[in-house]
Amino acid sequence: MSLSALTYIARRGMATKLTVKSLAIIGSGQMGAGIAQVAAATGHKVVLCDTAGDILEKAQAGIQKSLQRVVKKKYADDPEKGQEFITSTMANIETTTEPAKAVVTADLVVEAIVENLAVKQDLFRTLDKFAPAKTIFASNTSSLPITAIADSTKRQDKFAGLHFFNPVPVMKLVEVVRAPGTSQEVYECLMEFSKAIGKHPVTCKDTPGFLVNRLLVPYMLESVRLYERGDGSKEDIDVAMKLGAGYPMGPFELLDYVGLDTCKFIIDGWHELEPENPLFEPSQLLNELVAAGKHGKKTGEGFYKY
Ligand code: CAA
């Protein structure tokens, strides 16, 4: 091969190598704040965006609190260094209430807003107009099809799923969801980015629940059915899965932790997609608890009281 051909290939390789240094995170709830925290803690510049200043203040306070927990362990012998780590991490996080402003310099946008397809599509339709052409878009959706969200933009090749787990600072996994339109470069970039923020990425197709939730949600719903039939108390089922299967939380504790409204939303959506699938059968008891406003830990009551 001639030298000029080799130079061309090398340049092409260089041109397509994408890296993430700056992020815009839209949605500063538990997931968005957690993603902002781990990205900022690993030296990335983050713009965290939500609809109101007080929501963002609450998110920043939550990040501070979580960083203190991290520091207590990581810098147990050097509190001064721990404080420096908190200060430098917080300095990497800017906040804004304007999504269009948040994305203007972002290499990557991670969306972590409400699980509603139309709302997500609306958001990305707008962001598509303001973000530079190079910017990669990712959704942290737990259950909606990435392809359907990506279809609201003109950058399907730069669109993927990036699914984190709660609590984000602790859970090591990230699911990198490669939709049919996602380019190889974008997929590789997101795998690299996940490692750069200290996570372990796994590759998923754009199928309902990807890997984890496809197993976890039917398992939690089956636990509710077991309890509804009177085959075991919720306390015993929780203890059984912790002591018998080594799970850190039992299924009812986990339902309360994830949020019953979230679980209901996921199972209802899948049931609509595949009404014949018994694993996606909605639960009467779950519906009743959600209707009564008992959404789990965040509302003070779910299967348990907090
Ligand atoms: N920030 C920083 N550190 C945190 C933290 C947070 N938000 N939450 C917990 N930690 C740290 C604690 O400081 C503690 O650190 P040390 O070991 O150094 O003391 C450690 O994590 C363990 O925490 P705790 O001692 O408070 O409690 P625990 O041992 O019961 O662990 C847990 C808590 C990590 C949440 C554990 O119970 C667990 O792993 N539960 C299962 C969580 C799970 O399955 N998550 C996935 C849900 S599904 C999902 O998220 C996807 C979806 O789309 C619905």
Boltz pocket constraint, residues with backbone or C-beta under 6 A from the ligand:
constraints:
  - pocket:
      binder: B
      contacts: [[A, 65], [A, 66], [A, 67], [A, 69], [A, 70], [A, 73], [A, 140], [A, 141], [A, 142], [A, 164], [A, 165], [A, 166], [A, 167], [A, 168], [A, 169], [A, 170], [A, 171], [A, 213], [A, 216], [A, 248], [A, 249], [A, 254], [A, 258], [A, 262]]
      max_distance: 6.0
